[in-house]
Amino acid sequence: MTTPTADEPTGLDALIAGLQIFREYGNPARPTHCEHDELTICGIDPADVVDEDKARLAALGFYDGGDAFYSHRFGSA
């Protein structure tokens, strides 16, 4: 997990910014799943996401897990 820089949004702003990027790649009916303090973004294939967006998502707290994007920053607390 990366730590946001002073230039990156935090909190809800970071979550919304990430979701807006994911929206460019699809609109799944059930887009998230959360368990064990990990948020999973469902229905968006990381292979379809360009590297520039992956870097931005990483800065926002989402990582490419190969089969999906995940976040421990936005998981259950």
Residue pairs with C-beta under 8 A, 6 or more apart in sequence:
1 61
1 63
1 71
1 72
1 73
2 58
2 59
2 61
4 10
4 14
4 59
4 60
4 61
5 59
8 14
8 59
8 60
9 17
9 60
14 60
14 61
14 73
15 60
15 61
15 74
17 60
18 57
18 60
18 61
18 62
18 71
19 31
21 49
21 53
21 56
21 57
21 60
22 31
22 41
22 44
22 57
22 69
24 53
25 44
25 45
25 48
25 49
26 43
26 44
28 42
28 43
28 44
29 43
30 42
30 43
31 41
31 42
31 43
31 44
32 39
32 40
32 41
32 42
33 39
33 40
33 42
34 40
34 75
34 76
35 76
36 75
36 76
37 72
37 75
37 76
37 77
38 70
38 71
38 72
38 75
39 70
39 71
39 72
39 74
39 75
39 76
40 68
40 69
40 70
41 62
41 68
41 69
41 70
41 71
42 68
44 68
44 69
46 54
46 64
46 65
46 66
46 67
46 68
46 69
49 57
49 64
49 69
54 64
57 63
57 64
57 69
58 64
61 71
61 72
61 73
61 74
62 69
62 70
62 71
63 69
63 70
63 71
